[in-house]
Amino acid sequence: MDPQEETRKAPAVETIPCRLCEGGVMRRAAIKPYNVNVGIALVVVGVLCLFAGVLSLIGLIMLLTGGYLIIAKKDVWLCDRCSAMVERL
């Protein structure tokens, strides 16, 4: 077997049938797994702590955590009929 054949990926599946509603089609989607408003609040409080000079280490940690909460995305399968979600692996 050729080594290049082993490294090739299978073609991506765009839709799968929904097992819950038996009539819908699940499509690939990306959702935000965390609350974006909490992430924004952490960024604001983190910046205020950094400018105050007091608790600058805690401010930096809050800033980084808030940034992650804002930009994080999770890949899921989403049914167009019953809105069921299944995590994509």
N, C-alpha and C positions, 0 to 999 in steps of 0.2 A: 504494500500500500504506500502510495506517495505521501510524504510528510505534509505537503501543501493541502491535500485532501482532508487530513485530520484537523487542520486549523480552520477550515471553512465553517462558517456558521450556517445553520438552517435558515431558510427564509422566514421573516417575521410574519406571524399570524395577525391579521388585522381585526378579525371578529371571531367570536365563539358563541355557540348557542347557550342561552341562560337555562340552568337546571332548576331554578326556583319557580319561574313563571311558565316554563315550557313553551313560550311563544316568542320571547324577546331575544334580542341579539346583544351580546356584550361587546363593547368597543373599548379600545385602549384610552385611558385618560390619566391625567396627572392632577392630584389634589394637594391642598396644603394640610398636612396632618396636625399642625399646631395653630393656636390662636394668634393671628397676626397682630391684633391690638395689644396683646401682652408683650409681644416682641418689640413693638414700637415704644411702649411704656418703659421697658427695660433699657432700650437704647437711650431714651431721653434722660432717665435717672442716672444711667451710667455716664453720660456726657456731663451732667451736672456734678456728679461726684468727682470726675476728672478735673473739671475747671475749679472746683472748690479746693482742690489740693488735699483734702482730707479724705481718707478711705479710697485712695487712688487705685489700689489693687482690686478692691471690691468693685469699683466703677469700671475698670477694664474688663473684669469677668462678666459684669452685667451687660456691658456693651457687646462683647463677643457672643454671649448667649442670646441676646435680643436679635442680633444680626442673623444668627443661625435660625432662630424661630421665624424670621421674616422670609428668608430665601429657601427654606427646606421644602421639598416636594416629594410626593410619594406616588409611585406608579401603580395604578389599579385597573381592573376591568370593571366597567360601569354598564349596567343593563339599561337600554333605552326605554324599556317598557315598565319595569317594576322598580328601577333605581337601586337595585342590589349592587353591592360593591364587593369585589374579591381582590385580594392583594396579588399583584403580578410578581412572579419569581424570576 
